[in-house]
Amino acid sequence: MLDEVERWLSTRSWSVTDRPLRQLIAAKRATGQSVSVVLPALNEEKTVGEIVAVIRRELMTRAVPLVDELVVIDSGSTDRTAEVATAAGARVVHRDEILPRIPALPGKGEVLWRSLLVTSGDIVAFVDADLKEFSADFVSGIVGPLLTEPGVDLVKAMYDRPLGAELAGEGSRAGGAQGGRVTELMARPLLNMHWPQLAGFVQPLGGEYAARRSLLEQLPFPVGYGVELGMLVDALHLVGLDALAQVDVGVRKHRHQDGQALGRMAAAIYRTAQLRLARGHLVRPVLTQFERGEDGFEPRTYSVDIEERPPMAEIAEYAERRAA
């Protein structure tokens, strides 16, 4: 590990307990910053309501709330995600209603990019909508350094990720790995080899992170699974390592993907890294996987040539909204 990263770990890695909620409220009052929380959601009716309810109850019903705005962006759910989120108290916006002149593409990164147009906070926190046993620490933890440390622009959550009894055996933690399977097998090796300054991030692909709007609006957004890695790499180049941080928020429990879905995720993440290493000199890759059918193993081929959205600051509608 680079000496720079070892120093960063001692100065930019914190615990949620380092900043009690009362300290964050005082910092928010003193700085006048506003906070938006965005939940990207696709068929998450089982979990989104509880997440919204916890954020509203613990972070919004105060004389000076930590969270000013809570928005669920529905990316085409076919279940009751929108109804459940609305009933719990969130403002729900459908992905296709945002910036309709640019047809929406499928993918999480697309939703996060569009969310900048329908939120107003100086600080924007992203939280996945499939979390179980959700704690408000996920929000206060990642928002905290942005309220108290002027030099920090982006904060990732770090946590233990129990794989679950259904995959790893009762009580197992997937061999002790702190990250998810795609993190350990794809993202972490990529970062260590090509961007060693980012080797200190425990959860580089984690879906819980917060950033200053002034940074987010300058970043391109890969529309799919590569958004977290792409954002981390681009932020490193734009603002430097000391402007990035991480906070330990405990344990993250969520719905796990099957192996083939993880394969597609890994391919998209590799492609995101590849684009950043050698833009303009790349083949257009595909990923072939196999499923057993009536006549034996049948190939299924998926495109992994990801699209990217430009920095939001370049979008005319966003500039007009900010000016207004």
N, C-alpha and C positions, 0 to 999 in steps of 0.2 A: 504494500500500500504506500502511496506517495506520502511524504512528510506533510505536504499541504493538506491531504485528506485527513491524516491523523489530527492535525491541528483543528481542522474544520469539525471533526467529530467532537472535539472537546469544547468548541465554542458555538456550534450551530445545531447541536442535537440536545433536545430537552425532553422533559416529561410533562404531561398535562398538569401534574401536581405542582409544577414550578410557578404556575400563574393561576392563583385562585380566581374564581369568577368575579369576586368583588374588585380585584385588581384590574381585570379586563374591563369591567363596567366603568371604573374610574378613568382608565386610559382612553376608552371610547368617548367619554364625556369631555375629557381634556382636549382630545385631538379633533373631535367633531366628525370622525369618519363614520360612514354608513356601511352596513354589512348585508349582503344578499347571499342566500343559500339556494343552490340549484340542485334538484334531484332529477337526473335523466332517467326515464322509466319506460320500460317495454314489458307489458304483461307481468306486473309486480303487485297485483291486488292483495297478495297474502302478507306483504311486508311494508308497503309504502305508507299505509295508514298509521301504523304504529310509529314509524320514523317521523312523520309529520307531527303527530300528536306530542311526541317527546320534545321536539324542537320548540313547538308552540308553548307547551306547558313550562319548560325549564329555561328557555332563552328569549321568549318574546313577551310574556305576561309580567313585565316589570316596569317600574316608573321610567327607567332608562334601559330598554331592552338591548341585549347583545346583538340579536338578529332583527333587522328592520324589515326584511322581505324574504318570503319563502315561496319559491316557484317550482312546480313540478312540470317538466317538459315531457309530454307524452309523444313518443316517437312511433305511434301507430298501434297501440295496444288493442287486442281483440277481446280482452277480459274487462273487468270493472275497475281497472287502475285509476282512470280519471275520476269516476264517481267516488271511489274510496278516498282518494287524495283530497278531493273537494270537500267531502263530508268531514274530514279530519281537520280542515282549515287551511289548506294550501290554495294558492292561485294556480290553476292548471292551464297551460297553454299547449296547443298541439303544434308539433314541429312544423307542419305544413302551413300554418297560419303566419309564421315568421318569415319575413323577406320572400314573399311569394313570387317575385320576379325571377328568383333563382330556384329552379326545381330542387327539392330536397333529395339527398342521397341517403341510403340506409347507413347506419353506423352511429356509434356513441359520440365520436368526435364531431360529427355534423350537428348533433343536438347541443353539445357544449358550445360550439361556435355560435350557433343561432341564439343561444341563451343570453349572450351579451347584448342583444338588441331588445330584450324584454325585461332586463333587470337594470337597476340604477345604482347599486352599491359601489362605494369606492373599493371595497374588498369583496371578492366573489369566492364563495366556498362551494365546491362540488362534492356531493355525497352520493354514492351508489344507492339505488332504491331497493336492493335485494338483501340488505343487512338484517340479521336476526339478533334479538336481544340488544337492540340499539341503545347506545348511551349518548347523551348530549356532549360527552367529552370529545366525541369525534369532531364536533363543530368547534367547541371552545378551544380545543387543543390546537387545531390548525389555524384558527383565527388569531389566537393569542399573540404570537410573535409579530404579526403584522400590525397589531395595535400598540405594541410596546417597544419594538425594535425598528427604528426608522430605516435602517440599512437592509432590512429583509424584504424581499419582494415576492417570494413563493415558498410555501410550506407544505411538505408532504406528511401525512400521517404514517407512523410505523406501528407495528403491532404483531402479536402472534397470530398465526392462521392455522388453527386446528383443521386438519383435512376432513375429519368426520368419520364416524364409525363405519359408515357404508362403504368407504373406500380404503381406510387405513387400519381398521381394527379398533375395537373399543379402547379408548384411552390413548391411542397413538397420535403422534404429531408428525406423521410423514417423515420419520427418521430424524426429527429434530429440526427440519428445515424451517426457517422463519418466513421465507417467501413462498409464493405459490409455485406450482409446477412449471409454468411458463417463465416465471421470474428466474427460477434456479437453472433451468435448462437452456434458456434462450437469452433473456434480457441481461441477467447478471454477467454472463460471459462476454456478451457484446460490449457492455459498458466498461468492463474491466480491460478489455483489449483495445477499444477504440476511444473511449472517453474515461480514462482512469480517474479523472477528477470527480466523477460521479460514483465511484466505487463505494463510497460511504453510505449510500442510500439503502436502507433496509428493505423498503418496499417501493422500488422505482416504478412499478406498474400499478400501485394502489390507486383506487378510485376516489379516495378522500384526500383532497388537497385544496388549498386556498391561495389566492394571489391577488395582488393589486390590479385593479382594472387597467391602470396605466401600462402594466406589463402585458396582460392578456390581449389587449387590443393591438399589440405590435407583433404577436406571434401567429405564424401559420398553424392551421389545425388539420392534421390528418383526419379524415372523416370517420375512420373505423377504429379497430383495436390498437393501432399504433399511436393514438393521440397522447397517451401518458409518456411514452418514451420520447416521442418527438418533441413534446412540450419541454421536457426536462433538458434534453440536449440543446434545443434552441434557446432556452432561458439561460443556460450556462454560457453560451456564446454571446448573448445579448447583455446580460447584467453581471456575469461572473459568479464564481462559486460562493463567495461570502454573502451574496444576496439570496442564497437558497438555504433552506433549513428543513429539519424534520422534528416531529414531536411524537413521543411514545404515548399512545392512547389505550393500551391494554391488549384486548383480544378482539379479533374481528371474525364473526361467524356469518356465513352467507351461503347461497346456493352454489353448488359446484357444477362446472361444465363437464361433459363427457370427453373422452380422449380425442375424438375426432374434432370436436369443436376447439379443443386446445391446440390441435395441430394447425387449424386455420388461423387461430389467434397468433400462434408463433410465427407463421409465415408472414402475416401482415406486419408484425413487429420487426422481423428481419428486413422486410422490404422498406419499412420506415427508416431503419438504420442505414440500409443500402443507399437510399436516396440522399441521405445526409452525408454519406461518404464519397459519393461519386455521381452527383447530379448530371444528367444529360448524356451519360455513357452506359446506359443500362438496357438490357433486354426486358421484355414484358413477360414476367414469369407467371406460371400457373402452378397449382398444387394438386396433385392427383392422390386421392385416398381410395381405400377399397372397403366395400361392404359385401357381405355374403348374400347372394340372391338365390333364386331358384336354380340357376345354371352355374353356381359356383361364385367366385369372387368377382364382383362387378366394379369397374372403375368409376369414380366420381371426381370430376375435375372442377376446380374453383379458381377464379381469377384472384390474384393477390396484388395486382397492380393498383395500389391505393390512390385515391384522389386526395388532394389537399385543398383546403380553403385558404384564401389569402388572409393576411392580417386584417382584423375587423376595422382598423383605422382607415383602410383603403376603400371601404364600402360607403357609397354616398349616403345611403339612408342612415347609417350609423353616425356619420359626421353631422348630418342635419339634426338628428335626435340629440346629440351631445351639445350642439350649438343652441338648441332650444331650451 
